[in-house]
Amino acid sequence: MIFRDGFASHGNNRNLQQHIRDDSCASGSRDSTILR
């Protein structure tokens, strides 16, 4: 179960909406992902 322990992102970006949009706080790059 992916969300059993809540949403755990890599790095310091905890904004779930940004991860869903595939945005990142790292220099405006698109290096986040979420299983769909």
Beta strands, then each sheet from edge to edge (+ up, - down):
end
